Amino acid sequence: MMVKKLRRKFVLTAMISLLLILIGIIGVINIVNFTQVQAGADDTLNILAENDGMFPDMRDRLKKPVDESELVEGESAPFENVAPQDFSRSIFDKNLFYNRTIELPFQSRYFWVKISEIGKVEVVDTGHIAAITSTDAGNYAKSLFFNSRNKTRGYIDNHYRYLISQNDDGSYLMIFFDCSDGFYSATRLLLMTLLIGFVALIAMFILVYLFSGKAVQPVVESLEKQKRFITDAGHELKTPLAVISANMDVIELEAGASEWTKSTKNQIKRMNELVKNLLALSRMEEENIHLVFSDIDISKIVNESTAYFNAVSDFKNIRYTTNIEDDVHINGDKNAFNQLCTLLIDNAMKYTHDGGDVSVTLSSDRKSRNAILEVVNSCEKMPEGNLDRLFDRFYREDNSRSRETGGYGIGLSVARAIATSHGGTIEAKADGENRIKFVVRVPIMKIKTSDNNA
């Protein structure tokens, strides 16, 4: 199961990276394409504006290229009188460029309107376009004159690119170029690139998924070796700890209890707890632990768990409050959930200074269908950075404080494993100044009757 999770993360990361690359490539291609359509329209509008709305004889602007092999020695090719703005296109085949240039007047769809300085339409030419009537052309010109005269270029009706130039007599020449053909081709390219990108994404998903097993195999093997080591070491430690504990009992029977035997027995107890938690965590992460899921009343479990710590709170003078909703049921393992509650409350009690406060709350959320367990405690100093690090194995914010409390930094890791095994989540977050809150959410089976009748 862990291998599947690792493969899913690998595939997800690879696919997100590929998706971002495809979005970038497709975006750049289509943005450049749409920009070129507009640039071509502006070039045509410039030519028309320079010639009072008419195309000049394009043969005069550009002579037909000849094969250089046919030239007499010392004669230059008659391709030198290209308009300055056209030099950037010399990378194309000369004949292709020549044909495109001289055919430009016959391929272009445009109309123009001459309007006086007071907004009166004087001349309309719609002879080079079929979709626009003289009335339409006049209306476009008047709309620009009264609303957008300060703009010399732009779009009107989405696909007509216009250029406004002022004549010497104060009148305005408004030329409109139809970009619909260019935008249509650009839109088709956009759809084609999106389709190609989608197909490429599917193909890459299949390939990444097929090869992901080999990619994560070294990590999986390393984790498996680590878990086997923890399991084997835990089992090997049990025997000497049991022998040491038995020897201490014999020494106390013969010589009586002393400071040294009590200290040794305390350390044995701590080591036993550590081994127990390590083995439990290892089994949970391997998902080999035998959890018996059934309908359990976690309200009773939390009540029982909180009751265990009344003596601890009294001893440390901690304000210990509980607010537990009745009859909250989940599908889970009773012993595991009891361990989860105990671990969180024990962690709160350990790291709460004398005179501090601890609160335990259990509630149900009908909207999200979750049971919510919250354990809040005050602390002398809030951990710095991302609080999710507290759930990392062996992580301890303050080593000196951990030695005083007897913590090994593994209890919260076990708590997270239990919450995850129940299909839930656990998180740590700040709750005001010098207060930390642990929140567990697990799916609910049913909510108390009073809520259902509401």
TORLUM-571966 format. One record per residue (C-alpha): residue in one letter; residue number from 1; x, y, z. Coordinates in pm, whole numbers, always signed. Layout:
% TORLUM-571966
> a:NUM:X:Y:Z
...
//
This chain:
% TORLUM-571966
> m:1:+0:+0:+0
> m:2:+285:+238:+81
> v:3:+441:+159:-258
> k:4:+114:+255:-426
> k:5:+108:+586:-239
> l:6:+467:+657:-337
> r:7:+395:+574:-702
> r:8:+87:+797:-697
> k:9:+293:+1087:-562
> f:10:+562:+1028:-824
> v:11:+310:+1011:-1108
> l:12:+123:+1316:-977
> t:13:+443:+1521:-951
> a:14:+557:+1417:-1300
> m:15:+217:+1491:-1456
> i:16:+186:+1831:-1290
> s:17:+535:+1921:-1418
> l:18:+446:+1803:-1769
> l:19:+114:+1988:-1759
> l:20:+288:+2313:-1666
> i:21:+539:+2265:-1950
> l:22:+261:+2195:-2202
> i:23:+62:+2496:-2084
> g:24:+373:+2711:-2128
> i:25:+453:+2578:-2476
> i:26:+93:+2593:-2602
> g:27:+46:+2936:-2448
> v:28:+361:+3080:-2608
> i:29:+280:+2930:-2951
> n:30:-73:+3069:-2958
> i:31:+13:+3407:-2808
> v:32:+283:+3452:-3071
> n:33:+40:+3338:-3342
> f:34:-233:+3583:-3237
> t:35:+31:+3856:-3211
> q:36:+148:+3783:-3565
> v:37:-208:+3812:-3693
> q:38:-234:+4155:-3535
> a:39:+113:+4255:-3660
> g:40:+16:+4155:-4015
> a:41:-303:+4361:-3990
> d:42:-106:+4663:-3865
> d:43:+141:+4634:-4154
> t:44:-146:+4633:-4403
> l:45:-314:+4928:-4229
> n:46:+13:+5124:-4243
> i:47:+39:+5068:-4619
> l:48:-323:+5178:-4669
> a:49:-278:+5484:-4448
> e:50:+28:+5592:-4644
> n:51:-170:+5572:-4969
> d:52:-505:+5730:-4867
> g:53:-681:+5399:-4819
> m:54:-563:+5236:-5142
> f:55:-297:+4978:-5216
> p:56:-9:+5094:-5434
> d:57:+118:+4880:-5719
> m:58:+297:+4612:-5519
> r:59:+519:+4536:-5823
> d:60:+677:+4876:-5776
> r:61:+751:+4797:-5412
> l:62:+914:+4465:-5488
> k:63:+1069:+4331:-5806
> k:64:+1037:+3967:-5892
> p:65:+1341:+3770:-5776
> v:66:+1548:+3579:-6030
> d:67:+1774:+3280:-6000
> e:68:+2120:+3411:-5918
> s:69:+2270:+3143:-6140
> e:70:+2107:+3318:-6441
> l:71:+2270:+3654:-6362
> v:72:+2552:+3790:-6576
> e:73:+2877:+3807:-6385
> g:74:+2892:+4124:-6179
> e:75:+2515:+4189:-6198
> s:76:+2328:+4217:-5868
> a:77:+1998:+4044:-5798
> p:78:+1696:+4281:-5834
> f:79:+1574:+4202:-5485
> e:80:+1731:+4497:-5313
> n:81:+1437:+4737:-5312
> v:82:+1244:+4560:-5045
> a:83:+1056:+4795:-4814
> p:84:+1251:+4844:-4488
> q:85:+983:+4679:-4274
> d:86:+1006:+4366:-4491
> f:87:+1376:+4284:-4438
> s:88:+1289:+4070:-4135
> r:89:+1100:+3834:-4363
> s:90:+1392:+3764:-4594
> i:91:+1445:+3435:-4412
> f:92:+1157:+3294:-4619
> d:93:+1188:+3171:-4973
> k:94:+1215:+3478:-5199
> n:95:+951:+3358:-5443
> l:96:+713:+3280:-5157
> f:97:+770:+3626:-5011
> y:98:+728:+3790:-5349
> n:99:+400:+3612:-5427
> r:100:+258:+3693:-5086
> t:101:+346:+4061:-5124
> i:102:+200:+4122:-5468
> e:103:-116:+3926:-5382
> l:104:-173:+4125:-5061
> p:105:-421:+4373:-5218
> f:106:-634:+4085:-5350
> q:107:-629:+3887:-5025
> s:108:-703:+4174:-4788
> r:109:-1057:+4252:-4673
> y:110:-1089:+4612:-4559
> f:111:-1294:+4930:-4578
> w:112:-1228:+5290:-4493
> v:113:-1420:+5600:-4403
> k:114:-1320:+5964:-4430
> i:115:-1490:+6175:-4164
> s:116:-1475:+6549:-4109
> e:117:-1335:+6718:-3800
> i:118:-1692:+6766:-3671
> g:119:-1787:+6400:-3717
> k:120:-1962:+6409:-4054
> v:121:-1906:+6112:-4284
> e:122:-1766:+6238:-4614
> v:123:-1641:+5935:-4808
> v:124:-1702:+5562:-4759
> d:125:-1527:+5281:-4948
> t:126:-1657:+4926:-4894
> g:127:-1551:+4787:-5230
> h:128:-1302:+4546:-5077
> i:129:-1532:+4371:-4831
> a:130:-1867:+4195:-4858
> a:131:-1980:+4175:-4495
> i:132:-2003:+4554:-4440
> t:133:-2244:+4802:-4597
> s:134:-2182:+5174:-4632
> t:135:-2424:+5238:-4346
> d:136:-2237:+4994:-4121
> a:137:-1906:+5155:-4214
> g:138:-2039:+5502:-4133
> n:139:-2173:+5385:-3798
> y:140:-1837:+5230:-3706
> a:141:-1657:+5551:-3798
> k:142:-1897:+5770:-3597
> s:143:-1869:+5539:-3297
> l:144:-1489:+5569:-3301
> f:145:-1499:+5945:-3361
> f:146:-1720:+6019:-3064
> n:147:-1593:+5748:-2827
> s:148:-1236:+5646:-2913
> r:149:-1086:+5924:-3121
> n:150:-788:+5949:-2882
> k:151:-692:+5589:-2968
> t:152:-521:+5552:-3303
> r:153:-534:+5170:-3311
> g:154:-757:+4905:-3168
> y:155:-1041:+4664:-3238
> i:156:-1406:+4722:-3302
> d:157:-1667:+4450:-3317
> n:158:-1395:+4207:-3195
> h:159:-1233:+4129:-3530
> y:160:-1198:+4459:-3717
> r:161:-856:+4613:-3655
> y:162:-863:+4990:-3717
> l:163:-616:+5269:-3771
> i:164:-710:+5637:-3737
> s:165:-493:+5898:-3909
> q:166:-558:+6271:-3931
> n:167:-524:+6451:-4261
> d:168:-374:+6795:-4312
> d:169:-722:+6951:-4351
> g:170:-827:+6828:-4004
> s:171:-1039:+6537:-4129
> y:172:-982:+6178:-4022
> l:173:-916:+5868:-4230
> m:174:-1040:+5557:-4052
> i:175:-927:+5229:-4204
> f:176:-1073:+4897:-4088
> f:177:-904:+4565:-4162
> d:178:-1098:+4237:-4128
> c:179:-893:+3996:-3912
> s:180:-1159:+3725:-3904
> d:181:-969:+3493:-4139
> g:182:-650:+3524:-3934
> f:183:-835:+3481:-3604
> y:184:-1020:+3181:-3745
> s:185:-691:+3013:-3840
> a:186:-538:+3110:-3506
> t:187:-836:+2963:-3319
> r:188:-807:+2639:-3516
> l:189:-438:+2624:-3425
> l:190:-530:+2680:-3061
> l:191:-780:+2391:-3069
> m:192:-533:+2165:-3248
> t:193:-253:+2239:-3002
> l:194:-489:+2179:-2709
> l:195:-592:+1845:-2860
> i:196:-231:+1747:-2926
> g:197:-139:+1853:-2572
> f:198:-425:+1646:-2427
> v:199:-321:+1338:-2625
> a:200:+43:+1391:-2522
> l:201:-64:+1423:-2159
> i:202:-252:+1092:-2172
> a:203:+38:+919:-2348
> m:204:+284:+1054:-2092
> f:205:+58:+947:-1806
> i:206:+59:+590:-1937
> l:207:+438:+590:-1981
> v:208:+508:+755:-1645
> y:209:+275:+513:-1467
> l:210:+436:+211:-1635
> f:211:+791:+322:-1546
> s:212:+711:+470:-1204
> g:213:+755:+133:-1038
> k:214:+1120:+119:-1143
> a:215:+1174:+484:-1053
> v:216:+1060:+445:-691
> q:217:+1204:+98:-641
> p:218:+1531:+215:-474
> v:219:+1335:+432:-228
> v:220:+1095:+148:-154
> e:221:+1381:-93:-89
> s:222:+1547:+157:+146
> l:223:+1226:+209:+341
> e:224:+1164:-163:+362
> k:225:+1513:-222:+501
> q:226:+1461:+57:+754
> k:227:+1130:-91:+871
> r:228:+1273:-440:+894
> f:229:+1560:-304:+1100
> i:230:+1320:-125:+1339
> t:231:+1103:-436:+1373
> d:232:+1397:-672:+1424
> a:233:+1573:-436:+1666
> g:234:+1251:-386:+1862
> h:235:+1202:-758:+1906
> e:236:+1567:-810:+1996
> l:237:+1549:-536:+2261
> k:238:+1248:-691:+2433
> t:239:+1443:-989:+2569
> p:240:+1732:-801:+2736
> l:241:+1490:-544:+2878
> a:242:+1281:-823:+3028
> v:243:+1594:-983:+3177
> i:244:+1715:-650:+3323
> s:245:+1370:-587:+3471
> a:246:+1364:-933:+3629
> n:247:+1715:-883:+3768
> m:248:+1609:-553:+3926
> d:249:+1316:-727:+4090
> v:250:+1551:-992:+4234
> i:251:+1794:-727:+4362
> e:252:+1509:-538:+4530
> l:253:+1388:-863:+4697
> e:254:+1735:-940:+4831
> a:255:+1875:-594:+4910
> g:256:+1567:-375:+4908
> a:257:+1470:-94:+4680
> s:258:+1717:+190:+4634
> e:259:+1757:+508:+4433
> w:260:+1957:+317:+4174
> t:261:+1713:+32:+4126
> k:262:+1423:+277:+4093
> s:263:+1614:+480:+3834
> t:264:+1699:+166:+3639
> k:265:+1338:+46:+3644
> n:266:+1220:+388:+3523
> q:267:+1461:+371:+3232
> i:268:+1345:+17:+3153
> k:269:+987:+144:+3149
> r:270:+1083:+425:+2913
> m:271:+1267:+186:+2683
> n:272:+972:-53:+2679
> e:273:+740:+234:+2582
> l:274:+979:+340:+2308
> v:275:+1005:-11:+2165
> k:276:+628:-52:+2186
> n:277:+565:+273:+1998
> l:278:+833:+198:+1739
> l:279:+683:-141:+1662
> a:280:+330:+0:+1652
> l:281:+438:+278:+1415
> s:282:+627:+37:+1191
> r:283:+329:-199:+1167
> m:284:+88:+86:+1094
> e:285:+305:+229:+819
> e:286:+338:-117:+670
> e:287:-38:-152:+721
> n:288:+21:-496:+868
> i:289:-131:-408:+1205
> h:290:-451:-594:+1274
> l:291:-718:-330:+1333
> v:292:-1069:-453:+1404
> f:293:-1308:-192:+1267
> s:294:-1658:-169:+1405
> d:295:-1913:+86:+1521
> i:296:-1753:+245:+1828
> d:297:-1877:+523:+2055
> i:298:-1576:+755:+2071
> s:299:-1756:+980:+2321
> k:300:-1710:+705:+2581
> i:301:-1351:+642:+2473
> v:302:-1255:+1009:+2503
> n:303:-1431:+1033:+2842
> e:304:-1234:+734:+2970
> s:305:-905:+867:+2829
> t:306:-949:+1211:+2985
> a:307:-1027:+1058:+3324
> y:308:-683:+893:+3336
> f:309:-510:+1233:+3355
> n:310:-707:+1394:+3638
> a:311:-434:+1300:+3886
> v:312:-161:+1440:+3659
> s:313:-343:+1770:+3620
> d:314:-391:+1797:+3997
> f:315:-25:+1722:+4063
> k:316:+97:+1990:+3816
> n:317:-180:+2235:+3912
> i:318:-308:+2238:+3551
> r:319:-654:+2376:+3467
> y:320:-798:+2068:+3296
> t:321:-1132:+2111:+3115
> t:322:-1330:+1877:+2891
> n:323:-1628:+1929:+2662
> i:324:-1732:+1598:+2508
> e:325:-2041:+1558:+2291
> d:326:-2241:+1243:+2363
> d:327:-2313:+956:+2127
> v:328:-2056:+1028:+1854
> h:329:-1988:+710:+1658
> i:330:-1721:+619:+1401
> n:331:-1614:+307:+1219
> g:332:-1285:+231:+1388
> d:333:-1072:+24:+1620
> k:334:-1148:+86:+1989
> n:335:-798:+16:+2120
> a:336:-626:+223:+1850
> f:337:-854:+524:+1901
> n:338:-805:+500:+2276
> q:339:-429:+506:+2215
> l:340:-472:+812:+1992
> c:341:-659:+1003:+2264
> t:342:-411:+898:+2531
> l:343:-112:+1002:+2323
> l:344:-251:+1349:+2251
> i:345:-358:+1419:+2609
> d:346:-33:+1278:+2749
> n:347:+163:+1500:+2508
> a:348:-40:+1803:+2623
> m:349:+19:+1726:+2990
> k:350:+393:+1672:+2940
> y:351:+454:+2002:+2763
> t:352:+222:+2220:+2973
> h:353:+404:+2412:+3244
> d:354:+283:+2403:+3604
> g:355:-22:+2627:+3640
> g:356:-103:+2606:+3269
> d:357:-420:+2477:+3110
> v:358:-529:+2183:+2895
> s:359:-865:+2139:+2726
> v:360:-1013:+1842:+2541
> t:361:-1313:+1886:+2309
> l:362:-1508:+1632:+2105
> s:363:-1775:+1750:+1861
> s:364:-1947:+1641:+1542
> d:365:-1984:+1838:+1220
> r:366:-2293:+1739:+1026
> k:367:-2187:+1936:+717
> s:368:-1852:+1760:+669
> r:369:-1973:+1438:+840
> n:370:-1663:+1437:+1062
> a:371:-1599:+1383:+1430
> i:372:-1358:+1651:+1554
> l:373:-1129:+1589:+1851
> e:374:-937:+1895:+1974
> v:375:-665:+1891:+2237
> v:376:-536:+2237:+2334
> n:377:-257:+2315:+2577
> s:378:-62:+2619:+2685
> c:379:+316:+2611:+2651
> e:380:+608:+2822:+2762
> k:381:+732:+2869:+2405
> m:382:+558:+2800:+2075
> p:383:+753:+2577:+1835
> e:384:+894:+2776:+1544
> g:385:+822:+2714:+1177
> n:386:+581:+2460:+1030
> l:387:+399:+2283:+1313
> d:388:+343:+1975:+1097
> r:389:+706:+1885:+1175
> l:390:+587:+1782:+1520
> f:391:+445:+1465:+1360
> d:392:+782:+1366:+1214
> r:393:+941:+1065:+1377
> f:394:+1190:+1159:+1654
> y:395:+1135:+1532:+1599
> r:396:+1169:+1733:+1922
> e:397:+1156:+2112:+1939
> d:398:+1343:+2133:+2271
> n:399:+1579:+1844:+2354
> s:400:+1637:+1954:+2712
> r:401:+1265:+1977:+2777
> s:402:+1211:+1636:+2617
> r:403:+1461:+1481:+2855
> e:404:+1269:+1624:+3147
> t:405:+936:+1492:+3020
> g:406:+1072:+1160:+2898
> g:407:+960:+1210:+2539
> y:408:+1131:+1052:+2238
> g:409:+945:+1243:+1970
> i:410:+755:+940:+1842
> g:411:+415:+960:+2012
> l:412:+272:+1215:+1767
> s:413:+397:+1005:+1475
> v:414:+195:+713:+1611
> a:415:-106:+942:+1658
> r:416:-85:+1049:+1293
> a:417:-59:+688:+1178
> i:418:-371:+596:+1379
> a:419:-569:+892:+1243
> t:420:-465:+806:+886
> s:421:-557:+438:+931
> h:422:-910:+554:+1025
> g:423:-944:+759:+706
> g:424:-893:+1083:+896
> t:425:-645:+1366:+936
> i:426:-451:+1530:+1217
> e:427:-298:+1875:+1224
> a:428:-125:+2108:+1469
> k:429:-181:+2483:+1470
> a:430:-135:+2783:+1692
> d:431:-433:+2880:+1907
> g:432:-350:+3229:+2025
> e:433:-31:+3325:+2206
> n:434:+169:+3033:+2351
> r:435:-114:+2787:+2292
> i:436:-106:+2492:+2057
> k:437:-401:+2293:+1928
> f:438:-406:+1941:+1786
> v:439:-711:+1869:+1571
> v:440:-816:+1518:+1463
> r:441:-1093:+1468:+1206
> v:442:-1236:+1122:+1134
> p:443:-1550:+1025:+936
> i:444:-1867:+984:+1142
> m:445:-2105:+690:+1127
> k:446:-2397:+861:+1299
> i:447:-2474:+1176:+1498
> k:448:-2668:+1185:+1819
> t:449:-3043:+1174:+1790
> s:450:-3105:+1531:+1900
> d:451:-2899:+1653:+1603
> n:452:-3079:+1433:+1356
> n:453:-3417:+1564:+1471
> a:454:-3309:+1924:+1444
//
